[in-house]
Amino acid sequence: MRERGPLAPKPAAMSFEEAAAVCDGAALALGCLRAANVRQGRSILIYGASGSIGTAAVQLARYMGADVTAVCNAKNVELVRSLGADCVIDYTRADFTQNGEAYDVVFDAVGMQPFGRCRDSIRPGGAYLATDHLHNLALAAWTSRIGNRKVLFPIPPKYTKEDVLFLKQLIEEGHYRAVVDRRYPLDDVVDAAAYVETKQKTGNVVLTVT
Ligand SMILES: NC(=O)c1ccc[n+]([C@@H]2O[C@H](COP(=O)([O-])OP(=O)(O)OC[C@H]3O[C@@H](n4cnc5c(N)ncnc54)[C@H](OP(=O)(O)O)[C@@H]3O)[C@@H](O)[C@H]2O)c1
């Protein structure tokens, strides 16, 4: 990578394992939240708040001043609350699409809640943020012209040196931390990938190279 590329010195107080876990989810979440103009006074529901993108999105949306509702499994409720969510919904007990609430932005951070299901939970003029499934590209084009709720699918993730320096600053100021679930030695990369594919990891999985 060129020196002017998207890289920054590792925050001094952060381990290499933690620093590795900052890259992907945070960069993706940052691009998505900016595309939806998440800011002070706006509300956002983050579905899949305990994943890699989700744990990053909760912290970044909170930093941007939004009112954050997070959806995750019962076992992750306390973690997600500690990341700054104002309200946490356990999806094993409650269906957010049926609670009568509406948000400025619904962010499906794990690709499991289609736009059609979320539509009534999005305020008029609001947005649905997608992270997966190519049909969302067609929906994004369609809803940019028709209707009052937009689908946004900011792929591929683009991030700049300024973004990486911004994340470094947030980490150093104590506004952001990487959530690391398991660490695997590089030799066990197959086991690591199998665990990630269970969709049950919390935050990130890191490979260590000795
Ligand atoms: N657009 C892009 O360029 C791009 C790049 C990378 C990834 N992606 C996509 O972004 C999505 C998220 O990636 P990721 O790596 O952040 O995901 P991830 O960390 O693998 O997601 C794992 C999380 O999914 C949650 N989960 C599993 N089943 C669930 C359910 N039924 N309802 C709600 N949550 C559930 C789990 O939370 P609980 O334990 O709390 O249930 C777990 O914390 C994926 O679909 C991936 O393909 C897109």
PDBQT file of the ligand as one rigid body, heavy atoms in Angstrom, charges set to zero:
ROOT
HETATM    1  N1  LIG A 301     -21.047  -4.851   1.312  1.00  0.00    +0.000 N 
HETATM    2  C1  LIG A 301     -19.808  -5.285   1.527  1.00  0.00    +0.000 C 
HETATM    3  O1  LIG A 301     -18.842  -4.915   0.874  1.00  0.00    +0.000 OA
HETATM    4  C2  LIG A 301     -19.622  -6.259   2.631  1.00  0.00    +0.000 A 
HETATM    5  C3  LIG A 301     -18.353  -6.489   3.159  1.00  0.00    +0.000 A 
HETATM    6  C4  LIG A 301     -18.261  -7.365   4.225  1.00  0.00    +0.000 A 
HETATM    7  C5  LIG A 301     -19.417  -7.972   4.707  1.00  0.00    +0.000 A 
HETATM    8  N2  LIG A 301     -20.608  -7.736   4.107  1.00  0.00    +0.000 N 
HETATM    9  C6  LIG A 301     -21.846  -8.353   4.562  1.00  0.00    +0.000 C 
HETATM   10  O2  LIG A 301     -22.227  -7.696   5.743  1.00  0.00    +0.000 OA
HETATM   11  C7  LIG A 301     -22.928  -8.609   6.556  1.00  0.00    +0.000 C 
HETATM   12  C8  LIG A 301     -22.369  -8.542   7.942  1.00  0.00    +0.000 C 
HETATM   13  O3  LIG A 301     -21.022  -8.966   7.963  1.00  0.00    +0.000 OA
HETATM   14  P1  LIG A 301     -20.316  -9.122   9.373  1.00  0.00    +0.000 P 
HETATM   15  O4  LIG A 301     -18.970  -9.732   9.101  1.00  0.00    +0.000 OA
HETATM   16  O5  LIG A 301     -20.414  -7.856  10.137  1.00  0.00    +0.000 OA
HETATM   17  O6  LIG A 301     -21.280 -10.199  10.051  1.00  0.00    +0.000 OA
HETATM   18  P2  LIG A 301     -20.922 -11.174  11.225  1.00  0.00    +0.000 P 
HETATM   19  O7  LIG A 301     -20.018 -10.482  12.183  1.00  0.00    +0.000 OA
HETATM   20  O8  LIG A 301     -20.485 -12.479  10.685  1.00  0.00    +0.000 OA
HETATM   21  O9  LIG A 301     -22.337 -11.385  11.882  1.00  0.00    +0.000 OA
HETATM   22  C9  LIG A 301     -22.405 -12.217  12.971  1.00  0.00    +0.000 C 
HETATM   23  C10 LIG A 301     -23.535 -11.720  13.815  1.00  0.00    +0.000 C 
HETATM   24  O10 LIG A 301     -24.768 -12.083  13.170  1.00  0.00    +0.000 OA
HETATM   25  C11 LIG A 301     -25.736 -12.100  14.154  1.00  0.00    +0.000 C 
HETATM   26  N3  LIG A 301     -26.849 -12.953  13.810  1.00  0.00    +0.000 N 
HETATM   27  C12 LIG A 301     -26.813 -14.273  13.476  1.00  0.00    +0.000 A 
HETATM   28  N4  LIG A 301     -28.078 -14.706  13.238  1.00  0.00    +0.000 NA
HETATM   29  C13 LIG A 301     -28.893 -13.626  13.443  1.00  0.00    +0.000 A 
HETATM   30  C14 LIG A 301     -30.301 -13.423  13.353  1.00  0.00    +0.000 A 
HETATM   31  N5  LIG A 301     -31.136 -14.407  12.985  1.00  0.00    +0.000 N 
HETATM   32  N6  LIG A 301     -30.778 -12.206  13.613  1.00  0.00    +0.000 NA
HETATM   33  C15 LIG A 301     -29.954 -11.188  13.981  1.00  0.00    +0.000 A 
HETATM   34  N7  LIG A 301     -28.626 -11.309  14.081  1.00  0.00    +0.000 NA
HETATM   35  C16 LIG A 301     -28.109 -12.515  13.807  1.00  0.00    +0.000 A 
HETATM   36  C17 LIG A 301     -25.030 -12.670  15.379  1.00  0.00    +0.000 C 
HETATM   37  O11 LIG A 301     -25.530 -11.922  16.457  1.00  0.00    +0.000 OA
HETATM   38  P3  LIG A 301     -26.215 -12.627  17.734  1.00  0.00    +0.000 P 
HETATM   39  O12 LIG A 301     -25.177 -13.609  18.267  1.00  0.00    +0.000 OA
HETATM   40  O13 LIG A 301     -26.487 -11.487  18.634  1.00  0.00    +0.000 OA
HETATM   41  O14 LIG A 301     -27.402 -13.313  17.181  1.00  0.00    +0.000 OA
HETATM   42  C18 LIG A 301     -23.543 -12.369  15.153  1.00  0.00    +0.000 C 
HETATM   43  O15 LIG A 301     -23.034 -11.433  16.089  1.00  0.00    +0.000 OA
HETATM   44  C19 LIG A 301     -22.814  -9.992   5.904  1.00  0.00    +0.000 C 
HETATM   45  O16 LIG A 301     -24.035 -10.266   5.264  1.00  0.00    +0.000 OA
HETATM   46  C20 LIG A 301     -21.685  -9.815   4.902  1.00  0.00    +0.000 C 
HETATM   47  O17 LIG A 301     -21.873 -10.618   3.767  1.00  0.00    +0.000 OA
HETATM   48  C21 LIG A 301     -20.731  -6.863   3.115  1.00  0.00    +0.000 A 
ENDROOT
TORSDOF 0
